[in-house]
């Protein structure tokens, strides 16, 4: 018999802050964390807006002398993991370390470190390259540092599936627990690519919004006037446990992880399948994996990046799977408020979905002022809405055609 999987802790680092309750309140009030960069180094970029985690202080989690050893994406991951573990009440010294793990996704990894030391190499020579370069840019550094922090000896590793990375990592974690191989996994995703190279690369692809004069109105998923996504940074981490393990230590259970669906488009390295068949199948598989039917889904946290093709493809996917029911399901894109955290987005958005279930509120899609006629579903425009429901889907679709859908639910106490 498969083990049930529950969530007992969560941690956030976002452009709206790092306190989950405060971030949730800001979401429901329609606040935006997107800002304009006045940095002269960014003056030549077409897009000068982003979501930065300016309130995050790594020294809350690391000694001052150790901060320089961690790329920001790993700092975010460790900080969010520490907060999640603290909320869970776990004492890993009392656990079997081989049955505990950390699985963390990132689309890019240590881009800050790569960019910095690439410059040193060509300006000052190889002797000036930092000995921390490789350990800091490794994508698996985030999971490694969390496992080192807590002495976790299970199969800790990094996951890279672009914008689906965090959701893939969480799906992997749930699978290990369901199959009885692990008791506890700290899982999620982290990203810190708001750098000159990161911005320049996405600008060259014409992927970013250029609404520089209105930064807080720039991320506008499903709106007719959208012109690209807003690049952001941050992290979302959760503690997953088997229900039996959580009960054995009288843990406070926040919700239940119920299912996952993973597919690929097999179409193009950056463009989604406009029909949305891979995304539709990912949602279908997740709902089936959860043992639910379509009518039980009360909310979809959309991938909703604010790109022309992506928003249409996701709309088509929802219609393809749900049929006429698609028009009755509340959907929203919280990227309208925090931008796109790439490999960190799936963890953050699963946490938002959990908050939506627990609080009975659908967060809004802000800036959705003129709906695209091709995006004609209920995307909860402009204002949050009260709604009581028990199950939610969180979508993450990444470059490379990676599709990941997760299903969570209210824990029923049994």
C-alpha positions as CSV (number, residue, x, y, z in Angstrom):
1,X,0.0,0.0,0.0
2,X,1.3,3.4,-1.0
3,X,2.0,6.0,1.8
4,X,0.0,9.2,1.9
5,X,2.1,12.3,1.6
6,X,1.5,15.4,3.7
7,X,3.0,18.9,4.0
8,X,4.2,20.0,7.4
9,X,6.4,23.1,6.7
10,X,6.9,25.8,4.1
11,X,9.3,28.6,3.4
12,X,9.3,31.5,1.0
13,X,11.7,34.0,-0.5
14,X,9.9,36.3,-2.9
15,X,9.9,39.9,-4.3
16,X,7.0,40.5,-1.8
17,X,9.0,39.3,1.1
18,X,9.8,36.0,3.0
19,X,7.1,35.8,5.6
20,X,4.5,33.4,4.1
21,X,1.5,35.0,5.9
22,X,2.5,38.5,4.9
23,X,3.2,37.5,1.3
24,X,-0.2,35.8,1.1
25,X,-1.9,38.9,2.5
26,X,-0.1,41.1,-0.1
27,X,-1.2,38.7,-2.9
28,X,-4.8,38.9,-1.9
29,X,-4.6,42.7,-1.7
30,X,-3.2,42.8,-5.3
31,X,0.2,44.2,-4.4
32,X,3.1,43.9,-6.9
33,X,6.7,43.2,-6.1
34,X,8.0,44.3,-9.5
35,X,10.4,47.3,-9.6
36,X,12.4,49.4,-12.0
37,X,16.2,49.2,-12.0
38,X,18.0,52.5,-12.0
39,X,21.4,50.7,-12.1
40,X,23.6,52.2,-14.8
41,X,24.8,48.7,-15.6
42,X,21.2,48.0,-16.8
43,X,20.8,51.2,-18.8
44,X,21.4,49.5,-22.2
45,X,18.8,46.8,-21.6
46,X,15.4,47.0,-23.3
47,X,13.9,45.6,-20.2
48,X,14.8,47.2,-16.9
49,X,12.2,45.7,-14.6
50,X,12.4,42.7,-12.4
51,X,11.3,41.1,-9.1
52,X,14.2,41.3,-6.6
53,X,14.3,39.8,-3.1
54,X,15.7,42.9,-1.5
55,X,14.5,42.1,2.0
56,X,16.3,38.7,2.2
57,X,19.2,38.7,4.6
58,X,21.4,35.6,4.2
59,X,23.1,36.4,7.5
60,X,19.9,35.3,9.3
61,X,20.8,31.8,8.2
62,X,24.6,31.8,7.7
63,X,27.6,33.2,9.5
64,X,28.9,36.3,7.9
65,X,32.2,34.5,6.8
66,X,30.2,31.8,5.0
67,X,27.9,34.0,3.0
68,X,30.4,34.4,0.2
69,X,30.6,30.7,-0.3
70,X,27.0,30.5,-1.4
71,X,25.6,31.8,-4.7
72,X,22.3,33.7,-4.0
73,X,20.2,30.9,-5.4
74,X,21.7,28.6,-2.7
75,X,21.3,31.3,-0.1
76,X,17.6,31.5,-0.9
77,X,17.2,27.8,-0.8
78,X,18.9,27.4,2.5
79,X,16.9,30.2,4.0
80,X,13.5,28.9,2.8
81,X,14.5,25.4,3.9
82,X,15.4,26.5,7.4
83,X,12.1,28.3,7.8
84,X,10.2,25.3,6.4
85,X,11.9,22.9,8.8
86,X,11.4,25.2,11.7
87,X,7.7,25.4,11.0
88,X,7.5,21.6,10.6
89,X,8.9,21.1,14.1
90,X,11.3,18.4,12.9
91,X,14.4,17.5,14.9
92,X,16.6,15.6,12.4
93,X,18.8,14.4,15.2
94,X,16.0,12.0,16.1
95,X,15.4,10.8,12.5
96,X,17.1,8.0,10.5
97,X,19.3,10.3,8.3
98,X,19.2,7.7,5.4
99,X,15.4,8.2,5.2
100,X,15.6,11.9,4.9
101,X,16.6,13.9,1.8
102,X,16.6,17.3,0.1
103,X,15.6,17.6,-3.6
104,X,15.7,21.1,-5.0
105,X,15.2,22.4,-8.6
106,X,16.8,25.3,-10.4
107,X,16.5,26.2,-14.0
108,X,20.0,27.8,-14.2
109,X,21.8,27.5,-10.8
110,X,24.7,29.8,-9.9
111,X,24.5,32.4,-12.7
112,X,25.7,35.2,-10.5
113,X,29.0,33.3,-9.8
114,X,29.5,32.3,-13.4
115,X,29.0,35.9,-14.6
116,X,31.3,37.4,-12.0
117,X,34.2,35.0,-12.5
118,X,33.9,35.0,-16.3
119,X,34.6,38.7,-16.0
120,X,37.6,38.1,-13.7
121,X,39.0,35.5,-16.0
122,X,39.1,37.8,-19.1
123,X,39.9,41.0,-17.3
124,X,42.5,39.9,-14.7
125,X,43.5,36.4,-15.7
126,X,43.0,32.8,-14.4
127,X,44.7,33.5,-11.1
128,X,41.9,35.8,-10.0
129,X,39.1,33.2,-10.5
130,X,37.6,32.3,-7.1
131,X,38.2,28.8,-5.8
132,X,34.5,28.8,-4.9
133,X,33.4,29.2,-8.5
134,X,32.6,25.6,-9.3
135,X,30.9,24.8,-5.9
136,X,28.8,28.0,-6.1
137,X,27.6,27.6,-9.7
138,X,26.7,23.9,-9.4
139,X,23.0,23.4,-9.7
140,X,23.0,20.7,-7.0
141,X,24.7,23.1,-4.5
142,X,21.3,24.1,-3.0
143,X,20.3,20.5,-2.2
144,X,23.8,19.7,-1.0
145,X,23.9,22.6,1.4
146,X,20.5,21.7,2.9
147,X,21.5,18.1,3.3
148,X,24.8,19.3,5.0
149,X,22.9,21.7,7.3
150,X,20.7,18.9,8.6
151,X,22.9,15.8,8.1
152,X,20.4,14.3,5.6
153,X,21.9,11.1,4.0
154,X,19.1,10.1,1.6
155,X,19.3,10.7,-2.2
156,X,19.6,14.5,-2.2
157,X,20.1,16.1,-5.6
158,X,19.2,19.0,-7.9
159,X,16.6,19.0,-10.7
160,X,16.8,21.0,-13.9
161,X,13.7,21.2,-16.1
162,X,13.7,25.0,-16.7
163,X,10.6,26.6,-15.3
164,X,9.2,23.2,-14.2
165,X,12.2,22.4,-12.0
166,X,10.6,23.0,-8.6
167,X,7.5,21.0,-9.5
168,X,9.6,18.1,-10.8
169,X,11.6,18.1,-7.6
170,X,8.5,18.0,-5.5
171,X,7.1,15.2,-7.6
172,X,10.3,13.2,-7.2
173,X,10.1,13.8,-3.4
174,X,6.5,12.6,-3.2
175,X,7.3,9.5,-5.2
176,X,10.1,8.5,-2.8
177,X,7.8,8.9,0.2
178,X,4.8,7.1,-1.4
179,X,7.0,4.2,-2.3
180,X,8.2,3.9,1.3
181,X,11.9,4.7,0.6
182,X,12.0,8.0,2.5
183,X,10.1,9.5,5.5
184,X,10.9,13.2,5.0
185,X,12.0,15.3,2.0
186,X,12.8,19.0,2.0
187,X,11.8,19.9,-1.6
188,X,11.2,22.9,-3.9
189,X,13.1,25.2,-6.2
190,X,15.3,28.3,-6.2
191,X,16.5,30.8,-8.7
192,X,18.6,34.0,-8.8
193,X,19.2,35.0,-12.4
194,X,18.4,38.7,-12.3
195,X,21.9,39.5,-13.5
196,X,23.3,41.3,-16.5
197,X,23.8,38.1,-18.3
198,X,20.4,36.7,-17.4
199,X,18.6,39.9,-18.4
200,X,20.6,40.3,-21.6
201,X,20.0,36.7,-22.6
202,X,16.2,36.9,-22.2
203,X,16.1,40.3,-23.8
204,X,17.9,38.8,-26.8
205,X,15.1,36.3,-27.1
206,X,12.5,39.1,-26.9
207,X,10.9,37.2,-24.0
208,X,10.8,40.0,-21.4
209,X,8.2,42.8,-20.9
210,X,9.5,46.2,-21.8
211,X,6.9,48.2,-19.9
212,X,9.7,50.0,-18.1
213,X,7.6,53.1,-17.2
214,X,5.0,51.0,-15.4
215,X,6.9,48.2,-13.7
216,X,4.0,47.1,-11.4
217,X,1.7,46.8,-14.4
218,X,4.2,44.9,-16.6
219,X,3.3,41.3,-15.7
220,X,-0.2,40.9,-17.1
221,X,-1.0,37.2,-17.8
222,X,-3.9,36.6,-20.2
223,X,-4.2,40.3,-21.0
224,X,-4.4,41.4,-24.6
225,X,-1.7,43.9,-24.1
226,X,0.9,41.6,-22.5
227,X,4.4,41.9,-24.0
228,X,6.4,39.2,-22.2
229,X,7.3,38.0,-18.7
230,X,9.0,39.8,-15.9
231,X,12.2,38.1,-14.7
232,X,12.3,37.5,-11.0
233,X,14.2,35.7,-8.3
234,X,13.2,33.7,-5.2
235,X,12.5,30.3,-3.7
236,X,9.7,28.1,-2.4
237,X,10.4,25.1,-0.2
238,X,8.1,22.6,1.5
239,X,8.6,19.8,4.0
240,X,7.0,16.6,2.8
241,X,6.4,13.6,5.1
242,X,4.6,10.3,5.0
243,X,1.3,10.7,6.9
244,X,2.3,7.9,9.3
245,X,5.6,9.7,10.1
246,X,3.9,13.0,10.6
247,X,1.3,11.5,12.9
248,X,3.9,9.6,14.9
249,X,5.4,12.9,16.0
250,X,2.1,14.8,16.3
251,X,3.0,17.2,13.6
252,X,0.8,20.1,12.5
253,X,-0.3,19.0,9.0
254,X,-0.9,21.9,6.6
255,X,-2.2,20.0,3.6
256,X,-1.9,16.8,1.6
257,X,0.1,16.3,-1.5
258,X,-2.1,14.1,-3.7
259,X,-0.7,13.8,-7.3
260,X,1.6,14.8,-10.0
261,X,1.7,14.6,-13.8
262,X,4.8,15.0,-15.9
263,X,4.9,15.2,-19.7
264,X,6.9,16.8,-22.6
265,X,5.8,18.8,-25.7
266,X,8.5,17.4,-28.0
267,X,7.9,20.5,-30.3
268,X,10.5,23.3,-29.8
269,X,13.2,24.3,-27.3
270,X,11.4,27.5,-26.2
271,X,8.0,27.6,-27.8
272,X,5.1,25.6,-26.2
273,X,2.8,23.3,-28.1
274,X,0.0,25.8,-29.0
275,X,-2.6,23.1,-28.9
276,X,-1.5,22.3,-25.3
277,X,-1.8,18.5,-25.6
278,X,1.3,17.9,-23.4
279,X,0.1,20.4,-20.7
280,X,-3.4,18.9,-20.8
281,X,-2.1,15.4,-20.3
282,X,0.1,16.6,-17.4
283,X,-2.9,17.9,-15.6
284,X,-5.0,14.8,-16.5
285,X,-2.3,12.5,-15.1
286,X,-1.9,14.6,-12.0
287,X,-5.6,14.5,-11.2
288,X,-5.8,10.8,-12.0
289,X,-2.7,10.2,-9.8
290,X,-4.5,12.0,-7.0
291,X,-7.5,9.7,-7.4
292,X,-9.8,12.6,-8.1
293,X,-12.2,13.5,-10.9
294,X,-12.3,16.8,-12.9
295,X,-15.3,18.1,-11.1
296,X,-13.4,18.1,-7.7
297,X,-10.8,20.6,-8.8
298,X,-11.7,24.0,-7.2
299,X,-8.7,26.1,-8.4
300,X,-5.9,26.1,-10.9
301,X,-2.8,28.2,-10.2
302,X,-1.8,28.8,-13.8
303,X,1.8,28.8,-15.1
304,X,0.6,32.1,-16.7
305,X,3.8,33.8,-17.6
306,X,2.4,36.8,-19.5
307,X,3.9,35.6,-22.9
308,X,1.7,35.6,-26.0
309,X,2.1,32.0,-26.9
310,X,2.4,30.5,-23.4
311,X,-0.9,32.0,-22.1
312,X,-2.8,30.8,-25.2
313,X,-1.3,27.3,-25.0
314,X,-2.3,27.0,-21.3
315,X,-5.8,28.2,-22.0
316,X,-6.1,25.6,-24.8
317,X,-4.8,22.9,-22.5
318,X,-7.4,23.7,-19.8
319,X,-10.2,23.7,-22.3
320,X,-8.9,20.5,-23.9
321,X,-9.0,18.6,-20.6
322,X,-12.0,20.1,-18.8
323,X,-14.3,20.8,-21.7
324,X,-17.3,23.0,-20.7
325,X,-16.2,22.7,-17.1
326,X,-13.1,24.8,-17.9
327,X,-15.3,27.9,-17.8
328,X,-16.4,27.2,-14.2
329,X,-13.0,26.7,-12.6
330,X,-11.4,29.7,-10.9
331,X,-7.9,30.2,-12.3
332,X,-5.2,32.8,-11.5
333,X,-1.6,33.6,-12.2
334,X,0.3,34.9,-9.2
335,X,3.1,35.7,-11.5
336,X,1.2,38.9,-12.2
337,X,2.4,40.1,-8.8
338,X,5.8,38.5,-8.3
339,X,7.0,37.9,-11.8
340,X,8.5,34.7,-13.1
341,X,10.9,32.9,-10.7
342,X,11.8,30.3,-13.4
343,X,13.0,27.2,-11.6
344,X,11.7,28.5,-8.3
345,X,8.2,29.2,-9.4
346,X,6.7,25.8,-8.9
347,X,7.5,25.7,-5.2
348,X,6.3,29.2,-4.6
349,X,3.0,28.6,-6.5
350,X,2.3,25.3,-4.8
351,X,2.5,27.2,-1.4
352,X,0.2,29.8,-2.7
353,X,-2.2,27.1,-3.8
354,X,-2.1,25.6,-0.3
355,X,-2.9,29.0,1.2
356,X,-5.8,29.4,-1.2
357,X,-7.3,26.1,0.0
358,X,-6.7,26.8,3.7
359,X,-8.0,30.4,3.5
360,X,-10.8,29.9,1.0
361,X,-9.6,32.7,-1.2
362,X,-8.6,32.7,-4.9
363,X,-5.7,35.2,-5.4
364,X,-6.2,37.6,-8.3
365,X,-4.5,38.0,-11.6
366,X,-3.7,41.7,-11.4
367,X,-3.3,43.8,-14.5
368,X,-5.8,41.7,-16.4
369,X,-7.7,44.7,-17.7
370,X,-8.4,43.8,-21.3
371,X,-8.7,40.0,-21.6
372,X,-7.2,38.4,-24.7
373,X,-10.2,36.9,-26.6
374,X,-8.2,33.7,-27.0
375,X,-7.8,33.5,-23.2
376,X,-11.4,33.5,-22.2
377,X,-11.5,31.5,-19.0
378,X,-12.2,32.7,-15.5
379,X,-8.7,34.1,-14.6
380,X,-9.9,36.0,-11.5
381,X,-9.1,39.5,-12.9
382,X,-7.9,42.3,-10.6
383,X,-9.5,41.2,-7.3
384,X,-9.3,38.2,-5.0
385,X,-12.4,36.2,-4.5
386,X,-13.7,34.0,-1.7
387,X,-14.3,30.4,-2.6
388,X,-14.4,27.2,-0.5
389,X,-12.8,24.2,-2.2
390,X,-10.7,21.2,-1.2
391,X,-8.4,20.5,-4.2
392,X,-6.1,22.6,-6.4
393,X,-3.8,22.1,-9.4
394,X,-0.6,24.0,-9.8
395,X,1.0,24.2,-13.3
396,X,4.6,24.7,-14.3
397,X,5.6,24.6,-17.9
398,X,9.2,25.1,-18.9
399,X,11.5,25.8,-21.9
400,X,12.4,22.5,-23.5
401,X,8.7,21.5,-23.4
402,X,8.7,20.3,-19.8
403,X,5.3,20.1,-18.3
404,X,4.6,19.5,-14.6
405,X,1.3,19.6,-12.8
406,X,0.8,19.1,-9.1
407,X,-2.4,18.4,-7.1
408,X,-2.7,19.3,-3.4
409,X,-5.7,19.1,-1.1
410,X,-7.1,19.9,2.3
411,X,-6.0,17.4,4.9
412,X,-9.1,15.7,6.2
413,X,-7.7,14.6,9.5
414,X,-7.9,10.8,8.9
